[in-house]
């Protein structure tokens, strides 16, 4: 007979909370299923009723980490606002959320980043999802007259490089004191003013390659 869904969810939640306790106690060194079972107060065999493998546990940990960021991205792309406003919100709201997590517990934040490096293949899907949502904003921007002469993929790549400190938690960990939403807004404004403009040829006059939309 299948176990009640609420019981399954409770067991998974207990194990995810146990992962956090282990990480808080000793950092993100390799976590075994046996150690996880001990921390959760259950037998190793019982752990496998909730997660079929350690990789499945790490996938759930990643989902926990990214849930609020994904919700922000989904909400932002649906807003009825201009592309520049949308792109600022897309990066600023996730930056603020990560800054909150960092301020709450810097050591735990750093440990989760180490865990993410160990299981990068698990989190890669969330990185790709971020690029997908960014491409939707870029497509809207192009409809509004921005980024003339550039492909969506090229824009996404360039924008990610320019705003990396605000969406890369590893950079945030060490550079948070130099980052602010005000600076991010200036960066986004610069992207929309300049990205897609051609540099003037030697001795020639610069000719804008984008149409600015007020």
N, C-alpha and C positions, 0 to 999 in steps of 0.2 A: 504494500500500500504506500503510495507516495507520501512523503512527509509534508506537513502543511508549509506553504510558502513562507509564512511568517517565521516559522522555526528555522528554515533554511537561511533566511535573511539575517536572523538573529545570530546564528552560528557564524556566518560569514563576517558580520560586523564585529563579533568577538575576536575573530582571528585577525582582522585588519587592525583593530585596536591593539592587539598583542604585538603585531609587527611594529607599530609605532612605539610601544613600550620598549621593545628590544632595541630599536634604533636610538631611542633616547638614552638607554642605559649604556650602550657600548658602540654606537655609531653604526655605519652601514656595511660592516663586514658580513661575509656570507652567512645567511640565515638558513638553517636547516629546518626541515619539516618537523623533526624531533624536538628541536629547540622551540619552535613555534607552538607545538602541542603542549609542551611543558608550561610555557608562559600562559597559555589559554586554559590550562587545567583540564586537558582532555588527552585521550590516548592518541598516538600517531595515526592509528587506523581511523579514528574518528575525524581527524583533519581531512582525510581524503573523501569523506562524505560531503564536504563543503567545497573543496578545491581538488581537482584531479591531479595537480602537479604544482611544484613550486613556481613554475612559469605562470600558471593560472593565478596564483596568489599575487605575483608581481603585476600582472595585468590589472587585477582588481585594485591594487595599491595605486597604480598609475591612473586608473579611472577616478579614484577618490581625489587625487591631486588635481586632475584636469577638469572635473565636473563643473566647477564654478566658472572656469575660464571658457569652457565650451559654451556654457549658457550665455556668457557675455557676448561671445562672437555671434551666436545665433540671434540674440536679441538685436545687436547693433545692425547686422545686415538687413534686418526687416524694418528698420526705422525709416520714416519718410522724411529724410533730411538730405542735404547736399553731400556729394562725395567727399569734399574736404572735411566737413563736420563728422561724417561717418568714419573716415579713416582715423581722425584724431580720437574719437571715442573707442574705436577698435583697439588701439594700442594703449590709450591712457587708462581705460577702465581695468584692463588686465594688469598693467603696470601697478596701479594702485592696489589691486587685490594681492599681487605678489609682495608688494611692499608691506602690506598688513601682515602677511604670513611671516615675512622676515622679521618684522618688529616683535611679533608675538614670541618667537623662539628661534633666534639666529642659529643655534647649534643644531636644532632639529631640521631647520631649513637646509643647512649645509649637508646634513646627513642624507636627507632625501635626494639632494642633487647627486651625491655620490652613488646612491642606490640607482638613480636614473642612468648614470654613466655605465654602471654595471649591466643594466638591462636596456640599453639604448634601442634595441630592436623592438622592445615592447612599447616605448613611447614615440617611436618614429611616426606611427600612424597619426598621433595627435599633432605632430609638427606638420605633416602633410595636410591635415584638416585645416590648420591655420592658414596655410597657403591657399587652400581652396576658397575659404571665406574672403581672404584678401583679394583673390582674383575677381571675385564678384564685385567688390568695391572698386577695383581698378576698371572693370568693364563699365560700371556706372560712370566713373570719372571720364572715360573715353566718350561716352554718350553726351557728357556735359561739355566736351570740347578740350579736355586735357590729354596730355601724353601723346600728342600727335607724332606719328612716325615710329612708335615703339609697339612691340607686341605685348600682350598681357603677361606672358612668362618673363619677358625681359623686365618689365615694370616691377613685377613681384620680386624678382631677384635683386634689383637695385634698391627697392624700398626696404626689403629685409636687411640689406647691408647697412643702410643709413639709420635704421631705428633699432638695430640689434641690441644696444645697451638696455632698451626699454622692454624687450620681450625675451631676452636671454637671462634666465635666473642665475646662471654662473657669473655673468657680468654684474648683475644687480647685487650679488652677494658682496662683491669687492668694491663696487663703484657707487653704491646707493647714495653716498653723501654728495656726489657730483650730479645726481640726476634729479629732475623735477618735472612736473607736468607742464610748467611754463616753458621750459626748454624744449620739451617734446612738441608743444604746440608750434614753436618757432621752426622746428625741424619739419613738421608736416606742412607748414605754410611754404617753406623753402622748396619742398618736394613739388608742390603744386605750381609754384611760380617757375621753377627752373627745369624740372625733369622733362626732357623732350626737346629742350632748346638746343640748337646747334651752336657750337663755338664759331666765332668769326674766322674766316680764312685769313691768311696773312695779308695784311693791308686792306682787308675788306670790312664791310660793315656787318655787324651781327644782325641776323634776321631771326626773330622768334619763330619757332616751329610749333608753338602751341597757341591755342586760343584761350585767353583768360575769361572766366565766367564770373561775374560779380554775384 
